[in-house]
Amino acid sequence: MNCRPHGSKPTLALWMLVALADLAIVATAAGPITMLLLIAGLVVTAAGVYAARSLGNRAPTTAESSIRRRA
């Protein structure tokens, strides 16, 4: 009998390749325009998340902190 343990890394790599091939088959079946719209939607979503995170991290500025004090 085979002594190879179940769930080894080569098996995982093989399933990842199968998943990638499945993705390529679905992309081919969906058509190029559908895939372009999907990719454009992902880019717009990523840009929105990036903009929301960058605007949310800004510290509030006051008038006193923006004016340089003289020594």
C-alpha beads as a LAMMPS data file, in Angstrom:
LAMMPS data file: protein, C-alpha beads

71 atoms
70 bonds

1 atom types
1 bond types

-500.0 500.0 xlo xhi
-500.0 500.0 ylo yhi
-500.0 500.0 zlo zhi

Masses

1 110.0

Atoms # bond

1 1 1 0.000 0.000 0.000
2 1 1 0.968 3.605 -0.381
3 1 1 2.495 5.242 2.693
4 1 1 2.005 8.800 1.517
5 1 1 0.070 10.903 4.064
6 1 1 -3.234 12.439 3.057
7 1 1 -3.292 16.209 2.500
8 1 1 0.348 16.713 1.636
9 1 1 1.632 19.873 -0.014
10 1 1 1.940 18.452 -3.537
11 1 1 -1.751 17.535 -3.395
12 1 1 -2.636 21.083 -2.376
13 1 1 -0.537 22.493 -5.209
14 1 1 -2.283 20.189 -7.669
15 1 1 -5.716 21.355 -6.509
16 1 1 -4.600 24.986 -6.834
17 1 1 -3.601 24.299 -10.431
18 1 1 -6.971 22.649 -11.044
19 1 1 -8.723 25.703 -9.572
20 1 1 -6.680 28.002 -11.811
21 1 1 -7.590 25.935 -14.871
22 1 1 -11.256 26.049 -13.857
23 1 1 -11.038 29.821 -13.575
24 1 1 -9.540 30.023 -17.065
25 1 1 -12.335 27.843 -18.469
26 1 1 -15.022 29.980 -16.819
27 1 1 -13.357 33.166 -18.087
28 1 1 -13.281 31.780 -21.625
29 1 1 -16.907 30.696 -21.447
30 1 1 -18.060 34.038 -20.034
31 1 1 -16.581 36.047 -22.873
32 1 1 -14.094 38.866 -23.017
33 1 1 -16.575 41.707 -22.481
34 1 1 -17.958 40.108 -19.333
35 1 1 -14.451 39.596 -17.987
36 1 1 -13.496 43.208 -18.771
37 1 1 -16.581 44.438 -16.910
38 1 1 -15.765 42.197 -13.977
39 1 1 -12.155 43.394 -13.835
40 1 1 -13.270 47.031 -14.158
41 1 1 -15.688 46.512 -11.281
42 1 1 -12.929 45.026 -9.146
43 1 1 -10.624 47.963 -9.929
44 1 1 -13.334 50.498 -9.051
45 1 1 -14.089 48.658 -5.809
46 1 1 -10.400 48.514 -4.869
47 1 1 -9.989 52.234 -5.633
48 1 1 -13.030 53.044 -3.490
49 1 1 -11.697 51.019 -0.570
50 1 1 -8.292 52.670 -0.906
51 1 1 -9.838 56.164 -1.010
52 1 1 -12.069 55.459 1.982
53 1 1 -9.156 54.143 4.032
54 1 1 -6.848 57.020 3.124
55 1 1 -9.506 59.641 3.911
56 1 1 -10.391 57.918 7.170
57 1 1 -6.808 58.003 8.476
58 1 1 -6.437 61.772 8.369
59 1 1 -5.994 63.488 11.696
60 1 1 -8.185 66.528 12.310
61 1 1 -6.248 69.772 11.975
62 1 1 -6.958 72.859 14.008
63 1 1 -6.150 76.456 13.167
64 1 1 -3.605 76.612 15.979
65 1 1 -1.652 73.618 14.785
66 1 1 -1.376 74.899 11.225
67 1 1 0.030 78.314 12.265
68 1 1 3.753 78.350 13.012
69 1 1 4.543 79.771 16.414
70 1 1 7.359 82.203 16.872
71 1 1 9.908 81.598 19.593

Bonds

1 1 1 2
2 1 2 3
3 1 3 4
4 1 4 5
5 1 5 6
6 1 6 7
7 1 7 8
8 1 8 9
9 1 9 10
10 1 10 11
11 1 11 12
12 1 12 13
13 1 13 14
14 1 14 15
15 1 15 16
16 1 16 17
17 1 17 18
18 1 18 19
19 1 19 20
20 1 20 21
21 1 21 22
22 1 22 23
23 1 23 24
24 1 24 25
25 1 25 26
26 1 26 27
27 1 27 28
28 1 28 29
29 1 29 30
30 1 30 31
31 1 31 32
32 1 32 33
33 1 33 34
34 1 34 35
35 1 35 36
36 1 36 37
37 1 37 38
38 1 38 39
39 1 39 40
40 1 40 41
41 1 41 42
42 1 42 43
43 1 43 44
44 1 44 45
45 1 45 46
46 1 46 47
47 1 47 48
48 1 48 49
49 1 49 50
50 1 50 51
51 1 51 52
52 1 52 53
53 1 53 54
54 1 54 55
55 1 55 56
56 1 56 57
57 1 57 58
58 1 58 59
59 1 59 60
60 1 60 61
61 1 61 62
62 1 62 63
63 1 63 64
64 1 64 65
65 1 65 66
66 1 66 67
67 1 67 68
68 1 68 69
69 1 69 70
70 1 70 71
